Amino acid sequence: MAITIQHLLERGELSIDDDITFHTHVEVARLFGRDYKGHQQATIRLDEHTDVWFPKLFPNRDWLNELSPQGTEITMRPADGGQYSHRMASTRREDVITFGKETRTGDYRFCGVFRFNPHLSSAARWVFDRIATTVTFDGNGGHGFEERTLRAGQEDLTAESAPVDLDLIESFDRRVDEGRFAVEDREVVARTRGSAQRTFATRVKRNYEWTCAVTGIRTPEFLVASHIVPWSEDPSIRLDPSNGICLSTFVDRAFDAGFLSITPTGMTRVRWENCGEDPSLHADLARLDAITLARPRDDVPDPEKLRRRLELGY
């Protein structure tokens, strides 16, 4: 690597923009005050809530780990026959300072700080959302990071309960009226995300007359304005009503977690290959299959955005 460990220790921080690689776990461990002769385990425990994590971001005999194209989410699945799959039931990680290895012969690259997402995770997969792109350290065990944004991949249901700023909501409303739908990442803190979602949700739900486009549910407490192209994928359309559908909470969860897709023609399709062996879930999802979305008053779901979501793998 072009920069020495000593230089990093003197600087006291590392950002994903530095694009620095590390040959071994031992080099990384020195940043966090660990003087190892060797280290092969997947994690180094720093405190009760934080690990340094060294995932292999390529298929291997034990794990199938995937970093999203935007670098904002890591999905971890056990490989069939892997010797560590039992840890999915016995271990839980919270915040992980992540140094990923992208090829079998490659080095470790800092990917950011990620947080376990219990809403998208299950016994078969763990999902981690990136919450920081810079980590600090002092070489003696001290470490930290600033959670600058709400989880980039955070789902709309959670965002609708995030704190809001009434002045921001007014500002976002003006943007939408003017046809400006962007919310740039540099603007986003937790209160911004909540305010943007409030603006988006009001427009989308009103567009569908406060009714789920799939089930017809009208009780407000069970309705969510769901992004088609997820918030994390494109800042330019985060407020765009044509990028939203009013869904009930169950349908939104199925859509968000990959159990339900919507075709560019506005037809639902259950992705049975993702559903596992849960007969009750199968029965509930069967009622959502092959349904044509109810047509909203004004901004219909953009077919190109629906197509793009499918292409993105959601």
C-alpha positions as CSV (number, residue, x, y, z in Angstrom):
1,M,0.0,0.0,0.0
2,A,1.1,3.5,-0.7
3,I,0.8,4.8,2.8
4,T,2.3,3.3,6.0
5,I,0.6,2.1,9.1
6,Q,2.6,4.6,11.1
7,H,1.3,7.4,8.9
8,L,-2.3,6.3,9.4
9,L,-1.7,6.1,13.2
10,E,-0.3,9.6,13.1
11,R,-3.3,10.8,11.1
12,G,-5.8,8.9,13.3
13,E,-8.4,8.2,10.7
14,L,-9.2,6.2,7.6
15,S,-11.8,6.9,4.9
16,I,-13.1,4.8,2.1
17,D,-12.0,7.6,-0.2
18,D,-8.4,6.9,0.8
19,D,-8.6,3.6,-1.2
20,I,-5.9,1.9,0.9
21,T,-5.4,-1.8,0.9
22,F,-3.9,-4.0,3.7
23,H,-2.1,-7.3,3.1
24,T,-3.0,-8.9,6.5
25,H,-5.3,-8.7,9.5
26,V,-2.2,-7.9,11.6
27,E,-1.8,-4.5,9.8
28,V,-5.3,-3.6,10.4
29,A,-5.2,-4.7,14.0
30,R,-2.4,-2.3,14.7
31,L,-4.7,0.6,14.0
32,F,-6.9,-0.5,16.9
33,G,-4.1,-1.2,19.4
34,R,-3.7,-4.9,18.8
35,D,-0.2,-6.2,18.4
36,Y,-0.7,-9.6,16.9
37,K,1.8,-12.0,15.5
38,G,-0.8,-13.5,13.3
39,H,-4.6,-13.4,13.0
40,Q,-7.0,-15.5,10.8
41,Q,-10.4,-15.1,12.4
42,A,-13.1,-13.2,10.7
43,T,-13.5,-10.6,13.4
44,I,-11.6,-8.7,16.1
45,R,-13.8,-7.7,19.1
46,L,-13.3,-4.1,20.0
47,D,-16.1,-3.5,22.5
48,E,-19.5,-4.8,23.5
49,H,-21.1,-3.5,20.3
50,T,-18.3,-3.2,17.7
51,D,-16.1,-5.6,15.8
52,V,-13.5,-5.2,13.1
53,W,-14.7,-7.6,10.3
54,F,-12.8,-9.2,7.5
55,P,-15.4,-10.6,5.1
56,K,-14.5,-12.4,1.9
57,L,-16.6,-10.6,-0.7
58,F,-16.5,-13.5,-3.1
59,P,-18.1,-16.9,-3.1
60,N,-16.2,-19.4,-1.0
61,R,-16.8,-22.7,0.7
62,D,-18.2,-21.2,3.9
63,W,-19.9,-17.9,3.0
64,L,-21.6,-16.1,0.2
65,N,-21.0,-12.4,1.0
66,E,-22.1,-9.7,-1.4
67,L,-21.3,-6.0,-1.3
68,S,-24.0,-4.0,-3.1
69,P,-23.0,-2.0,-6.2
70,Q,-23.2,1.3,-4.3
71,G,-21.2,-0.1,-1.5
72,T,-23.9,0.7,1.0
73,E,-25.1,-2.9,2.0
74,I,-23.5,-6.2,2.7
75,T,-25.6,-9.4,2.5
76,M,-24.1,-12.5,4.3
77,R,-25.3,-16.0,3.6
78,P,-23.9,-19.4,4.6
79,A,-22.7,-21.6,1.8
80,D,-24.3,-25.0,1.5
81,G,-22.2,-27.4,3.5
82,G,-20.1,-24.6,5.1
83,Q,-18.6,-25.4,8.4
84,Y,-19.7,-22.1,10.1
85,S,-23.3,-21.9,9.2
86,H,-24.3,-22.7,12.8
87,R,-23.1,-19.2,13.8
88,M,-26.1,-17.7,12.1
89,A,-28.1,-18.9,15.1
90,S,-25.6,-18.4,17.8
91,T,-23.9,-15.1,16.9
92,R,-25.1,-11.6,16.4
93,R,-23.0,-8.6,15.2
94,E,-24.0,-5.0,15.7
95,D,-21.5,-2.4,14.3
96,V,-18.7,-3.8,12.1
97,I,-15.7,-1.8,10.9
98,T,-15.3,-3.6,7.6
99,F,-12.2,-4.5,5.6
100,G,-13.4,-6.6,2.7
101,K,-11.4,-9.0,0.5
102,E,-12.8,-8.9,-3.0
103,T,-10.8,-11.8,-4.6
104,R,-9.1,-14.9,-3.2
105,T,-5.6,-13.5,-3.8
106,G,-6.4,-9.8,-3.2
107,D,-5.8,-7.5,-0.2
108,Y,-8.2,-6.1,2.3
109,R,-9.9,-2.8,1.6
110,F,-11.7,-0.5,4.0
111,C,-15.4,-0.6,3.0
112,G,-16.8,1.6,5.8
113,V,-18.7,1.0,9.1
114,F,-21.8,-1.2,8.8
115,R,-24.7,-1.9,11.1
116,F,-26.7,-5.1,11.4
117,N,-30.2,-4.6,10.0
118,P,-32.7,-6.8,11.9
119,H,-35.6,-5.9,9.7
120,L,-34.0,-7.3,6.5
121,S,-32.2,-10.2,8.2
122,S,-33.3,-13.7,8.9
123,A,-32.0,-17.1,10.0
124,A,-30.8,-17.6,6.4
125,R,-29.1,-14.2,5.7
126,W,-27.7,-11.2,7.5
127,V,-27.9,-7.7,6.1
128,F,-25.7,-4.9,7.1
129,D,-26.2,-1.2,6.2
130,R,-23.3,1.2,5.9
131,I,-23.6,4.0,8.5
132,A,-20.2,5.7,8.2
133,T,-17.5,6.0,5.6
134,T,-14.7,7.2,8.0
135,V,-13.3,5.6,11.2
136,T,-11.0,7.1,13.8
137,F,-8.4,5.3,16.0
138,D,-5.5,6.1,18.3
139,G,-3.4,2.9,18.1
140,N,-4.2,2.2,21.8
141,G,-7.6,0.7,21.4
142,G,-9.6,3.9,21.1
143,H,-11.8,4.1,18.1
144,G,-14.9,5.9,16.8
145,F,-17.0,7.0,13.8
146,E,-19.6,9.5,13.2
147,E,-22.9,8.2,11.9
148,R,-23.5,11.0,9.4
149,T,-26.6,9.6,7.8
150,L,-29.5,7.4,8.5
151,R,-28.8,3.9,7.1
152,A,-28.5,4.4,3.3
153,G,-30.6,1.3,2.7
154,Q,-33.0,2.0,5.5
155,E,-36.5,1.0,4.5
156,D,-39.4,3.5,4.1
157,L,-41.4,2.1,7.0
158,T,-38.7,2.9,9.5
159,A,-38.0,6.3,7.8
160,E,-41.6,7.3,8.3
161,S,-41.2,7.2,12.0
162,A,-37.8,9.1,12.0
163,P,-37.7,12.6,13.4
164,V,-38.7,15.5,11.2
165,D,-38.1,19.2,10.8
166,L,-41.2,21.2,9.8
167,D,-39.0,23.8,8.0
168,L,-37.4,21.0,6.0
169,I,-40.8,19.5,5.1
170,E,-41.9,22.9,3.8
171,S,-38.7,23.2,1.8
172,F,-39.1,19.7,0.3
173,D,-42.7,20.4,-0.6
174,R,-41.6,23.4,-2.6
175,R,-39.0,21.3,-4.4
176,V,-41.7,18.8,-5.4
177,D,-44.0,21.5,-6.6
178,E,-41.2,22.8,-8.7
179,G,-40.4,19.3,-10.2
180,R,-37.1,19.0,-8.3
181,F,-37.0,15.6,-6.7
182,A,-33.3,15.3,-5.6
183,V,-32.1,14.9,-2.0
184,E,-28.3,14.8,-2.1
185,D,-26.4,12.5,0.3
186,R,-24.5,15.5,1.7
187,E,-27.8,16.9,2.9
188,V,-28.9,13.8,4.7
189,V,-28.9,13.4,8.5
190,A,-31.6,11.5,10.4
191,R,-33.9,14.5,10.6
192,T,-33.5,15.2,6.9
193,R,-34.4,11.6,6.0
194,G,-37.5,11.7,8.1
195,S,-38.6,15.0,6.7
196,A,-38.0,13.9,3.1
197,Q,-39.9,10.7,3.7
198,R,-42.8,12.7,5.3
199,T,-43.0,14.9,2.2
200,F,-42.8,11.9,-0.1
201,A,-45.3,9.8,1.9
202,T,-47.9,12.5,2.0
203,R,-47.7,13.0,-1.8
204,V,-47.8,9.3,-2.6
205,K,-50.5,8.3,-0.1
206,R,-52.7,11.2,-1.2
207,N,-52.1,10.1,-4.8
208,Y,-53.5,6.7,-3.9
209,E,-56.3,8.2,-1.8
210,W,-54.8,6.6,1.3
211,T,-55.4,3.1,0.0
212,C,-52.9,0.2,-0.5
213,A,-52.5,-0.3,-4.2
214,V,-52.4,-4.1,-3.8
215,T,-54.8,-5.0,-0.9
216,G,-57.1,-2.1,-0.7
217,I,-56.4,-1.5,3.0
218,R,-57.3,2.0,4.0
219,T,-56.3,2.2,7.7
220,P,-53.6,4.9,7.8
221,E,-51.6,3.1,10.5
222,F,-51.0,0.2,8.1
223,L,-49.9,2.3,5.0
224,V,-46.4,3.0,3.8
225,A,-45.2,5.1,0.9
226,S,-42.7,2.7,-0.6
227,H,-39.9,3.8,-3.0
228,I,-39.7,1.8,-6.2
229,V,-36.0,2.6,-6.9
230,P,-34.8,2.5,-3.3
231,W,-33.7,5.7,-1.5
232,S,-30.0,4.5,-1.4
233,E,-29.8,4.0,-5.2
234,D,-30.6,7.4,-6.7
235,P,-30.6,10.8,-4.9
236,S,-32.1,12.5,-7.9
237,I,-35.6,10.8,-7.5
238,R,-35.9,10.5,-3.8
239,L,-39.0,12.9,-3.7
240,D,-40.5,11.9,-7.0
241,P,-44.1,10.7,-6.5
242,S,-43.8,8.5,-9.7
243,N,-41.1,6.6,-7.8
244,G,-43.6,5.6,-5.1
245,I,-46.5,3.3,-4.4
246,C,-48.8,3.3,-1.4
247,L,-48.6,-0.2,0.2
248,S,-49.8,-1.8,3.4
249,T,-47.0,-2.7,5.9
250,F,-47.0,-6.4,5.0
251,V,-46.9,-5.7,1.3
252,D,-44.1,-3.1,1.8
253,R,-42.1,-5.6,3.8
254,A,-42.5,-8.3,1.1
255,F,-41.5,-5.7,-1.6
256,D,-38.6,-4.4,0.4
257,A,-37.2,-7.7,1.4
258,G,-37.3,-9.3,-2.0
259,F,-40.3,-11.6,-1.6
260,L,-42.5,-9.6,-3.9
261,S,-41.7,-7.8,-7.2
262,I,-43.8,-5.5,-9.4
263,T,-43.4,-5.8,-13.1
264,P,-43.1,-2.7,-15.4
265,T,-46.8,-3.2,-16.4
266,G,-47.9,-2.9,-12.7
267,M,-48.5,-6.6,-11.9
268,T,-47.3,-8.2,-8.7
269,R,-45.2,-11.3,-8.8
270,V,-44.3,-13.4,-5.7
271,R,-40.7,-14.5,-5.8
272,W,-41.3,-18.0,-4.5
273,E,-37.6,-18.9,-4.7
274,N,-37.0,-16.5,-1.8
275,C,-39.8,-17.7,0.5
276,G,-38.3,-20.7,2.2
277,E,-40.5,-23.3,3.9
278,D,-43.0,-21.3,5.8
279,P,-46.6,-22.4,4.9
280,S,-48.2,-19.5,6.6
281,L,-46.1,-17.0,4.7
282,H,-46.8,-18.9,1.5
283,A,-50.5,-18.6,2.1
284,D,-50.4,-14.8,2.8
285,L,-48.1,-14.2,-0.2
286,A,-50.3,-16.2,-2.5
287,R,-53.1,-13.6,-1.9
288,L,-50.7,-11.0,-3.3
289,D,-49.7,-12.8,-6.4
290,A,-50.7,-11.6,-10.0
291,I,-52.6,-8.5,-8.8
292,T,-52.7,-5.4,-11.0
293,L,-51.9,-2.3,-9.0
294,A,-54.8,0.1,-8.4
295,R,-54.3,3.2,-10.5
296,P,-53.5,6.4,-8.6
297,R,-55.1,9.8,-9.3
298,D,-52.1,11.5,-10.8
299,D,-48.5,10.2,-10.7
300,V,-48.6,6.6,-11.9
301,P,-45.7,4.3,-11.1
302,D,-43.0,4.9,-13.8
303,P,-42.5,1.7,-15.8
304,E,-38.8,2.6,-16.3
305,K,-38.3,2.9,-12.5
306,L,-40.1,-0.5,-12.0
307,R,-37.8,-2.0,-14.6
308,R,-34.8,-0.4,-13.1
309,R,-35.6,-1.9,-9.6
310,L,-35.7,-5.3,-11.2
311,E,-32.4,-4.7,-12.9
312,L,-30.9,-3.6,-9.6
313,G,-31.8,-7.0,-8.1
314,Y,-34.3,-5.9,-5.5
